[in-house]
Amino acid sequence: MCEVFNNVLVNTRTKPIISMLEDIRVYIMKRWAKNKSEVKSFKGSVCPIIVDGLKQKSSLTRHWIPR
């Protein structure tokens, strides 16, 4: 996550501190707005990534031996 954030700020690092902080603020606000719109469009009680993980782990339970 840090590497992605640093990659986004490559061009911003050369600016004066106030301009740099403003660019960081704008980037974070845009990211939050995008995430908010994605969450609003989500229809379900559990995130799809969690459901995929549960399906994967539940398929492994067929090899379990009850004791």
Backbone hydrogen bonds, N-H to C=O, Kabsch-Sander energy under -0.5 kcal/mol:
donor,donor_aa,acceptor,acceptor_aa,energy
5,F,1,M,-2.1
6,N,2,C,-2.7
7,N,3,E,-2.2
8,V,4,V,-1.9
9,L,5,F,-1.5
10,V,7,N,-1.1
13,R,9,L,-1.8
14,T,11,N,-0.5
15,K,12,T,-1.7
20,M,16,P,-2.7
21,L,17,I,-2.7
22,E,18,I,-2.1
23,D,19,S,-2.3
24,I,20,M,-2.3
25,R,21,L,-2.5
26,V,22,E,-2.5
27,Y,23,D,-2.4
28,I,24,I,-2.5
29,M,25,R,-2.5
30,K,26,V,-2.4
31,R,27,Y,-2.2
32,W,28,I,-2.6
33,A,29,M,-2.3
34,K,30,K,-2.3
35,N,31,R,-2.5
36,K,32,W,-2.5
37,S,33,A,-2.1
38,E,34,K,-2.0
39,V,35,N,-2.3
40,K,36,K,-2.2
41,S,37,S,-1.5
42,F,39,V,-0.9
44,G,42,F,-0.6
51,V,47,C,-2.1
52,D,48,P,-2.4
53,G,49,I,-2.0
54,L,50,I,-2.4
55,K,51,V,-2.4
56,Q,52,D,-2.2
57,K,53,G,-2.3
58,S,54,L,-2.6
59,S,55,K,-1.6
60,L,56,Q,-0.8
61,T,57,K,-0.7
61,T,58,S,-0.5
62,R,59,S,-0.7
63,H,60,L,-1.6
64,W,61,T,-1.5
